Amino acid sequence: MKGHLANPLEINGVYKLAFSAWEAGNAGRPELRQKAVDLYIYLTEIIPSDQLAKERL
């Protein structure tokens, strides 16, 4: 999370964070699922043509 805060436009970092949050949400931390959704929404906002983020939403 600190890396994302330091450089929120580092796309690979945002993807890794979103994926990790989703996986943690599925492994007993359901509150993190919403964080993953928020990050994928963020990706679609900063890169509207990004199909992967749209698919994961």
C-alpha positions in Angstrom: 0.0 0.0 0.0 2.8 2.4 0.7 4.2 2.0 -2.8 0.8 2.9 -4.2 0.6 6.0 -2.0 4.1 7.1 -3.1 3.3 6.7 -6.8 -0.4 6.1 -7.5 0.1 6.2 -11.3 2.5 3.1 -11.2 0.0 0.9 -13.0 1.7 -2.4 -12.3 1.8 -1.6 -8.6 -1.9 -0.8 -8.6 -2.7 -4.1 -10.3 -0.6 -6.0 -7.9 -2.3 -4.3 -4.9 -5.8 -4.8 -6.3 -5.1 -8.5 -7.0 -3.6 -9.0 -3.6 -6.6 -7.3 -1.9 -9.0 -9.5 -3.8 -7.1 -12.7 -2.9 -6.9 -11.6 0.7 -10.6 -10.9 0.6 -11.2 -14.5 -0.6 -9.0 -15.8 2.1 -10.8 -14.5 5.1 -10.5 -10.7 4.9 -13.8 -9.8 3.1 -13.4 -6.1 3.8 -10.5 -6.1 1.4 -12.7 -7.0 -1.6 -14.1 -3.5 -1.6 -10.6 -2.1 -1.7 -9.8 -4.3 -4.7 -13.0 -3.0 -6.5 -12.0 0.6 -5.7 -8.6 0.1 -7.1 -10.0 -1.4 -10.4 -12.4 1.5 -10.7 -9.4 3.8 -10.2 -7.5 2.0 -13.0 -10.5 2.5 -15.3 -10.6 6.2 -14.5 -6.9 6.9 -15.1 -6.7 4.6 -18.2 -10.2 4.4 -19.7 -9.0 2.0 -22.5 -7.7 -0.6 -20.0 -9.7 -3.7 -20.8 -8.2 -5.8 -18.0 -9.4 -3.6 -15.2 -12.9 -3.5 -16.8 -13.0 -7.3 -17.1 -12.0 -7.7 -13.4 -14.8 -5.3 -12.3 
